[in-house]
Amino acid sequence: IGLSSFTPKPGPGAPFQKQPLRKIIIDPGHGGSDFGASGEFSHEKDIALAISLKLDQMIRTEIPDVETYLTRTTDVFDPVTRKAQIANREKGDLFVCIHVNEGGGPIRHREFIGYKEETRYRGKGKKRKAYTAKVKEYRTWTTPNPAKGTETFIYGVDKSNDAKAALRANEDMYMDSISAKELKDFNPTDPAKMMIINMKTQTYFSRSANLALTIEEEFQKVGRISREAKQRQKGIWVLQAVAMPAVLVETGFISNPEEEAYLNSEEGQRQICEVLVRALKRYKYSLEKQLMNTGSR
């Protein structure tokens, strides 16, 4: 589901943190025994880690007032449940998952080139007779999959209940001290508590959508093909399991030889990180502007 026509806005009274972006959790996709997608000479897990390490350093330099934390810094495997636990434990304000796309195998082609004669047989035994038949002849070949470009995903709206569950499980991390004190003795089904959780969920969904759209805009500015910001209905469990805004960035198609070379190059990885940092700066500025407009609480 595309987000190009979606203009998200926080609901009335949606709570904002006094420091809206303090820590970014960077999640390099896959790792260890989980290779992810594979190209002609490389694997998704290695590209995702290389980009994430560069992104971590670039954020530290370009946005020094924001902390970063990587869910992995080496070639190890952690299930998505563990990654969500790490993100929530580290009390992140934003979860950025780095991945590489895969567009399927080579494209098979078939072209009619004419007719040829074949000897065929009718009947059995002594009655078997040969005859000549004219049959169509084809030339077949394959070409690399042409899929290319970037996509940025957020969790689908049908996953909002999962997001609310993540917030409930980690609510003490994401409430200011006054709200936490007021709500700690409330029944989990109390309407006041549910109202705050619903507002938080709406706010995080809106922030995720805004960042996803911004990331794809920045990719377009440097000439990358944008396959748009999208909601994904399945397959990205971790996005709705973290109690914070979250995006998953598909940085390119490893199944396309041209893109695979780009994704493995220093220049390509640097450009991807520069795009993400510019988008993060815009995202941070928008949160701070909203905070100024609504006033601190």
N, C-alpha and C positions, 0 to 999 in steps of 0.2 A: 504494500500500500504506500504510494508516494506521499510525500509531505509537502510538495511544492505549493499546494493550495491551502496548506494549513498554517494559520498564523496564531501560534499558541500565546495565551496570556494567562498569568497567574490569576486564580480566583480571588474574589474580594476577600480581604483580610488574610490572605495567604502569608504564613510566617516566613520571615527572612532572617538569616543569621546576621550578626553584627559584622562579621568578616565573611562575606559570602563565598569566597574561594580561598581557602587556606591550604588545602592539601589535595593533590591529584594522585590517584592510584593509576599506575600504568601497568597494563596486563599484556605481556607478549603471548600471543596465542600459541597453544599446543606446547610441545617440549618433550624431551626424553624419548620414550618409546612411541609417543604420539607425534608422527611426522607432519600431520596435516596434509595439505595439498603438495604434490610434487611436480616439478617441471623436468626439463631435459637434464639439468645438472644440479638442481638445488631443491631444498625443501622449505615449506612454509615456516616451520618452527625456527629455522636459523635466520631467515629474513626478518620475521617478526621480532626476534630477540635483538638483532642488529639495529633495526629501526628504533626499537624501544629504548635501548641504551643511549643512542644518539639523541632521542627526544628528551630523555631524562636530563642529559647534560645541557641541552639547549634551553630547556625551561629554567634550569638553575641559573643560567647566564642571563637570559632575556626577561624572565619574570622572577627576580630573586626573592620577592616577598611571598612566594608560593612554594610550599614544600612538595616534594615528590616521593613516591614509594613504588618500587617495582615488585610485582608478585613473584617474579623470578629474575635472576641475573645470570643464570647459567642454564645449561641444557638439561633441565630436570622436568619431570612430569608431575603435575598436580591436577586432580579432578576439578571440575568447575565448582563443585561444592566447597572445596578447600580455598579456591581463589576468592569466592564470595566471602568466606569466613575471614580471610586475610584483609580484604578491603574493608569489611565492617569493623574488624578489630582495630585497624589503623585509623578509623574515624575519618575516612576520606570525604571530601566534598564533591568529588567528581571521579568517575571511573571511565578510563579510556582504554579500550581493548584494541590491540593491533593485530590485524590478520592479513592474509593474502588470499585472493580469490582463485577459483578454478572453474574454467568454462566447459569442461568435458574433454573428451579425447579428440584426436584429429578428425577433420571433416572428410568423409569419403565421397568421392565423385565418380560418376558413371556417364560415359558419353557413347552414343551410338555412332559407329564408324562405317557401317555397311553390312553386307551379307557375305557369308562364306558357305561352301558346300561341305556337307558331312555325309558319311556313309552310315546308313541306319539299316535295321533289320526288322522284317515282319515274320510272324509265325514262329513255330518251334520245330525242332528236329529236322527231318528231311524236307519239310515244307518251308523251312526258314529261307527267306529270300532277301537279298541286299537291294537297297535302293538309295538314290542320292536325294538329300533334302537340302533346301536352302534355309539357313538359319541366320538370325541377327547376330552381329558381332559388336562387342562393346570394349571400350578402353576404360580401365579403372585406375584411380590414383587417390592419394590422400594429401591434404594440406593441413598445416597447423591450425588449431582452433583460433578464429579471429577475435574472440571476445577480449575486450580491453576496457580500461577505465577504472574509476573509483566508485565505491558505494559506501554510505554511512548508515548504519542501522540503529534504531532504538527499539525497545520492546513494544509489542503490539498492545493496543488498548484493551484487548481481551485478557491481557496478563495483569491488569491492575490489581486484582485480588492477591496475586503473588507478591507484587510490589508492596501492598499494604501489609502483608504478613511479614515481609522483611523489615518494614518500618516498626511494626509492633515488637518484633524480636529485638530491635536495636534502638528503641525509642529514647532510652536514657542518653544515648550518644548524640542525638540530633535535636533534643529540646534544650532551650536555654534553662538556666538554673531555676528560675521562678516557675516556668511551666512544668518542669520535671517535678518540682516539689509539690505543686498543686495536683498533679495527675497521678503521683505514685500510689496513692491509696484508692484510686478509682477502679471500679470493676472494668475488666477488659472490654466488656460490651457496653460500657457507659456511653451515652450519646455524646457527651462533651469530649471524651477521649477519641471516639470515632470521628468526630468532626475535625479535630486537629490532624489525625492521621490521613483523613480524606484530603484535606487541604495540602498536606505535605506531599501526598502522592500526586496530586494535580500539579503542584509546583514543580516537582522533580520531572514529571513527564514533559511539562512545558519547557523546562530548561534543557532537557535532553534533545527535544525537537529543535529548539533554537540553535543549539550547538551543532547538531547534525546538518542543518541547512547552511550554517556558516562555514563549516568544513568543506562542503561540496562547492560553495561559492568560491572559496579560496583555491580549491583545486582547479576550477575553471579559469581563474585568473592567470594561472601559470601554463595554461594550454592543455591540461589533462582532460580527457573525456569524462564527464560526470554522468554516472548512471543514477544519480539523485539520492537524496536522503529518503529513507523508507522505514516503515514499521514492519517488523517481521513477526509473523504469528507463531513460529516455532523454530527451534534449533539454536536459540541464543538464551539458554536458561539463565546464565549468569547475569544478564542485563536486568532481569526483574528480581534477582535474588540479592542485589546489593542495595543498601538503604541510602541511596544517593542518586543524582542524575548519572546516566550512563550511556555511552555510545560505543559502537563497534565499527571500526574503520577498515574496510577492505581496500588496501592500498594499491592493488593492481592484480592482473591475471598472470599467474605463474605458468598457465597452460599456453600462453602466447609467447613465443620465443623473444620477440621484441620487448615485451613487458618484463619477461623473466630477466633479461640482461639489465634493464633499467632498475628493477627491484634489487638486484645484487650489486649495482654500481654504487660507489661512494657519492657520486653526483646525484643519482636518483634518490638515495636514502636521505641525503642532506636536503634535497628539495621537498620531499615528503614531510620531513621534520619542520622545515621552515613554514610550510603551509599550515601544519597543525598548530605551531606556536602562534602564528598570526590569528588563526581562528580562536585560540584560547585567550589571546589578549582581547579580542573583540568580545568574547563571551564574558570575561572578567569585567570589562568596562561596562557591559550592559547590566550585569548584576549590581555593580556599584552605583550605576545611574538609577536603577530601580530603587535601591536602598535610599538614595538621597531623596528621590521623589516621594517615597512612602514614609520616610522618617525612621530613625532608629527606635527600637523598642527596649 
